[in-house]
């Protein structure tokens, strides 16, 4: 595009005032590219129609065209920067009043965030984070677009010395995108582990601000010190039980992930009949869940699902505790 603009502009300098067809026809480029370049030169004010003949275009002095095009943009940028400074200053003053109001007058110790405001709030809180971020991400593999969006934010925190610990579910090990993301974070200094069953999503910044799911698609932002401390202790217990993230190949070779998942399914089968609900708890597909159930049936010699439930209940009562522990 830029090359086409240059060639078309040079042709206008050589030929002087010419029609659009004369100018574009003299440039040996695809018509669509030449047409786009011509329209762009018009938009920049480098070419303009003559007053006496609107079908004839003449070139304007480059310095004049540049001044006319750039000056409004500079002014708009200056206005935006000035408004941003003003708004930042106003919020700073309000924040001082907010902090001075005392705990009993502060409504933001726990409040719901609308779905459309979650990412902006996470971005701002991440920028303010200075020491540590703890994250629990249930549900198995994460969407590629979500990982891409989170990576820049996470890497920026790690590069300024923020410690980061993240827990996924075991099934995330078998997602190439999640595996690559975990490897990238690990290279930058983060620690990533996985667990068979995980509580709902949790993000804690500096042990000061926590985000958990709310009703619907929103989130609950928590700044209450006692509640945040409780959530951190829940994370720490899960962290101690979790295993360091490993590649899909290593996980299959070591075998313990599959064993953990089957043990979790064994426990869940005692309280949940539907494969879909069990699969959601473990962050795996319903098909994978059914395959694990089939292996358990073969392992225990169960004739059907009802018989499997009976055998698992018997195991849970202590006749063969190894299966469920």
VENGI-V120510 format. One record per pair of residues at least 12 apart in sequence whose C-alpha atoms are under 10 Angstrom apart, sorted by sequence separation. I is the first residue (numbers start at 0). J is the second residue. If there is no record, write none. Layout:
I:J
I:J
This chain:
10:22
11:23
45:57
46:58
47:59
199:211
200:212
208:220
209:221
210:222
273:285
274:286
276:288
277:289
292:304
295:307
296:308
299:311
311:323
9:22
10:23
23:36
45:58
46:59
199:212
208:221
209:222
242:255
264:277
267:280
274:287
275:288
8:22
11:25
20:34
23:37
44:58
45:59
46:60
167:181
207:221
208:222
209:223
242:256
263:277
264:278
267:281
274:288
275:289
293:307
296:310
7:22
10:25
19:34
22:37
41:56
44:59
45:60
46:61
207:222
208:223
209:224
274:289
292:307
296:311
7:23
10:26
44:60
45:61
165:181
206:222
207:223
208:224
264:280
295:311
6:23
7:24
9:26
41:58
44:61
45:62
201:218
203:220
207:224
209:226
210:227
263:280
264:281
7:25
19:37
40:58
43:61
45:63
46:64
200:218
202:220
203:221
206:224
207:225
208:226
209:227
263:281
274:292
6:25
7:26
44:63
45:64
165:184
203:222
207:226
208:227
209:228
211:230
3:23
6:26
7:27
44:64
45:65
164:184
172:192
207:227
208:228
210:230
6:27
7:28
43:64
44:65
132:153
163:184
164:185
172:193
206:227
207:228
209:230
260:281
6:28
42:64
43:65
44:66
163:185
171:193
206:228
209:231
3:26
44:67
45:68
169:192
170:193
171:194
204:227
260:283
299:322
3:27
40:64
43:67
44:68
132:156
163:187
164:188
165:189
166:190
167:191
168:192
169:193
170:194
203:227
206:230
207:231
264:288
268:292
3:28
43:68
131:156
132:157
163:188
164:189
165:190
166:191
167:192
168:193
169:194
170:195
203:228
206:231
264:289
2:28
3:29
7:33
42:68
43:69
126:152
130:156
131:157
141:167
162:188
163:189
164:190
165:191
166:192
167:193
168:194
169:195
265:291
6:33
122:149
125:152
126:153
129:156
130:157
140:167
157:184
160:187
161:188
162:189
163:190
164:191
165:192
166:193
167:194
168:195
169:196
203:230
261:288
264:291
265:292
295:322
4:32
8:36
121:149
125:153
128:156
129:157
139:167
140:168
157:185
160:188
161:189
162:190
163:191
164:192
165:193
166:194
167:195
168:196
169:197
202:230
203:231
260:288
264:292
3:32
4:33
7:36
8:37
19:48
123:152
126:155
127:156
130:159
131:160
132:161
133:162
134:163
135:164
136:165
137:166
138:167
139:168
140:169
147:176
154:183
158:187
167:196
168:197
201:230
202:231
262:291
2:32
3:33
4:34
6:36
7:37
16:46
18:48
118:148
122:152
125:155
126:156
129:159
130:160
131:161
132:162
133:163
134:164
135:165
136:166
137:167
138:168
139:169
140:170
141:171
146:176
150:180
154:184
157:187
158:188
167:197
168:198
201:231
261:291
265:295
2:33
3:34
4:35
5:36
16:47
17:48
118:149
121:152
122:153
125:156
128:159
129:160
130:161
131:162
132:163
133:164
134:165
135:166
136:167
137:168
138:169
139:170
140:171
143:174
146:177
149:180
150:181
153:184
156:187
157:188
166:197
203:234
260:291
261:292
264:295
0:32
3:35
4:36
8:40
16:48
17:49
128:160
129:161
130:162
131:163
132:164
133:165
134:166
135:167
136:168
137:169
138:170
139:171
140:172
142:174
143:175
144:176
154:186
155:187
157:189
202:234
272:304
0:33
3:36
4:37
7:40
16:49
22:55
128:161
129:162
130:163
131:164
132:165
133:166
134:167
135:168
137:170
138:171
139:172
140:173
141:174
143:176
146:179
147:180
150:183
154:187
167:200
201:234
258:291
261:294
262:295
272:305
2:36
3:37
4:38
11:45
18:52
20:54
21:55
22:56
128:162
137:171
139:173
140:174
142:176
143:177
146:180
150:184
153:187
154:188
166:200
257:291
261:295
0:35
1:36
4:39
5:40
11:46
18:53
19:54
20:55
21:56
136:171
139:174
140:175
141:176
142:177
146:181
154:189
166:201
198:233
0:36
4:40
18:54
19:55
125:161
140:176
141:177
153:189
165:201
198:234
268:304
272:308
8:45
17:54
18:55
19:56
140:177
143:180
165:202
197:234
1:39
8:46
16:54
17:55
18:56
19:57
139:177
140:178
269:307
270:308
0:39
16:55
17:56
18:57
141:180
198:237
268:307
269:308
15:55
16:56
17:57
197:237
268:308
269:309
15:56
16:57
17:58
163:204
196:237
15:57
16:58
265:307
269:311
14:57
15:58
161:204
162:205
194:237
265:308
268:311
269:312
14:58
161:205
193:237
194:238
197:241
268:312
11:56
12:57
192:237
193:238
194:239
195:240
196:241
266:311
11:57
12:58
192:238
194:240
195:241
265:311
266:312
269:315
11:58
12:59
191:238
192:239
193:240
194:241
195:242
265:312
10:58
11:59
192:240
193:241
194:242
9:58
192:241
193:242
194:243
265:314
266:315
8:58
191:241
192:242
193:243
194:244
265:315
191:242
192:243
193:244
191:243
192:244
193:245
190:243
191:244
192:245
139:193
190:244
191:245
135:191
137:193
139:195
266:322
132:189
133:190
134:191
135:192
136:193
137:194
139:196
265:322
266:323
135:193
137:195
138:196
139:197
265:323
266:324
137:196
138:197
185:244
262:321
263:322
264:323
265:324
137:197
138:198
262:322
263:323
136:197
137:198
138:199
195:256
261:322
262:323
263:324
135:197
136:198
137:199
138:200
182:244
194:256
195:257
261:323
262:324
135:198
136:199
137:200
181:244
182:245
193:256
195:258
196:259
135:199
136:200
137:201
181:245
182:246
195:259
196:260
258:322
259:323
135:200
136:201
181:246
194:259
195:260
259:324
134:200
135:201
136:202
178:244
194:260
195:261
134:201
135:202
178:245
179:246
195:262
196:263
133:201
134:202
135:203
166:234
178:246
195:263
196:264
133:202
134:203
165:234
177:246
178:247
195:264
132:202
133:203
134:204
164:234
132:203
133:204
166:237
175:246
131:203
132:204
133:205
166:238
169:241
172:244
173:245
174:246
175:247
131:204
132:205
133:206
165:238
168:241
169:242
171:244
172:245
173:246
174:247
130:204
131:205
132:206
164:238
167:241
168:242
171:245
172:246
173:247
128:203
129:204
130:205
131:206
132:207
134:209
166:241
167:242
169:244
171:246
172:247
173:248
128:204
129:205
130:206
131:207
132:208
133:209
134:210
135:211
166:242
168:244
169:245
171:247
172:248
127:204
128:205
132:209
166:243
167:244
170:247
172:249
173:250
125:203
127:205
128:206
166:244
169:247
172:250
173:251
124:203
125:204
128:207
165:244
172:251
124:204
125:205
128:208
121:202
124:205
169:250
199:280
198:280
121:204
196:279
197:280
124:208
172:256
196:280
197:281
124:209
195:280
196:281
197:282
170:256
195:281
196:282
169:256
170:257
194:281
195:282
168:256
169:257
121:210
120:210
169:259
170:260
169:260
168:260
117:210
134:231
112:210
133:231
109:208
111:210
114:213
117:216
121:220
135:234
108:208
109:209
110:210
111:211
112:212
113:213
117:217
120:220
134:234
109:210
111:212
112:213
114:215
115:216
116:217
117:218
133:234
111:213
113:215
114:216
115:217
116:218
117:219
133:235
135:237
110:213
111:214
113:216
114:217
117:220
135:238
112:216
113:217
114:218
112:217
113:218
133:238
111:217
112:218
113:219
111:218
112:219
110:218
111:219
112:220
110:219
111:220
109:219
110:220
111:221
109:220
110:221
170:281
171:282
108:220
109:221
110:222
168:280
169:281
170:282
171:283
107:220
108:221
109:222
168:281
169:282
170:283
107:221
108:222
109:223
168:282
169:283
170:284
107:222
108:223
167:282
168:283
107:223
108:224
109:226
108:226
102:223
139:278
138:278
139:279
138:279
139:280
141:282
137:279
138:280
139:281
140:282
137:280
138:281
139:282
140:283
137:281
138:282
139:283
137:282
138:283
139:284
